[in-house]
């Protein structure tokens, strides 16, 4: 399917995961720990099979830099 964008689909799934797993109140930042985000992202990206390990690692590096500025928490706006 030409319109299928695996990265966009993965990021949409990660947004939903953040909203489900957060301890923030409804409508809040939907923060989750980087370790949780990293585990889920790596797992889902590996299942997808269209995103290389290099791309996965580079993306997570950037997210970790942002999370480190927020006490190890990933916010949806980081991605």
For each residue, the residues with C-beta under 8 A, 3 or more apart:
1: 4
2:
3:
4: 1 9
5: 8 9
6: 9 10 48 50 51
7: 10 11 51
8: 5 11 12
9: 4 5 6 12 13 48
10: 6 7 13 14 41 44 45 48 51
11: 7 8 14 15 79
12: 8 9 15 16
13: 9 10 16 17 44
14: 10 11 17 18 37 40 41 44 79
15: 11 12 18 19 30 76 79
16: 12 13 19 20
17: 13 14 20 21 32 37 40
18: 14 15 21 22 30 31 32 37 74 75 76
19: 15 16 22 30 76
20: 16 17
21: 17 18 32 36
22: 18 19 28 29 30 31 32
23: 31
24: 28 29 30 31
25: 28
26:
27:
28: 22 24 25 31
29: 22 24 75 76 77
30: 15 18 19 22 24 75 76
31: 18 22 23 24 28 70 73 74 75
32: 17 18 21 22 36 37 73 74
33: 36 37 72 73 74
34: 37 38 63 64 67 68 72 73 74
35: 38 39 72
36: 21 32 33 39 40
37: 14 17 18 32 33 34 40 41 63 67 74
38: 34 35 41 42 60 63 64
39: 35 36 42 43
40: 14 17 36 37 43 44
41: 10 14 37 38 44 45 56 59 60 63
42: 38 39 45 46 56 60
43: 39 40 46 47
44: 10 13 14 40 41 47 48
45: 10 41 42 48 51 55 56
46: 42 43 49 56
47: 43 44
48: 6 9 10 44 45 51
49: 46
50: 6
51: 6 7 10 45 48 55 56
52: 55 56
53: 56 57
54: 57 58
55: 45 51 52 58 59
56: 41 42 45 46 51 52 53 59 60
57: 53 54 60 61
58: 54 55 61 62
59: 41 55 56 62 63 79
60: 38 41 42 56 57 63 64
61: 57 58 64 65
62: 58 59 65 66
63: 34 37 38 41 59 60 66 67 74 78 79
64: 34 38 60 61 67 68
65: 61 62 68 69
66: 62 63 69 70 74 75 78
67: 34 37 63 64 70 72 73 74 78
68: 34 64 65 72
69: 65 66
70: 31 66 67 73 74 75
71:
72: 33 34 35 67 68
73: 31 32 33 34 67 70
74: 18 31 32 33 34 37 63 66 67 70 78 79
75: 18 29 30 31 66 70 78
76: 15 18 19 29 30 79
77: 29
78: 63 66 67 74 75
79: 11 14 15 59 63 74 76
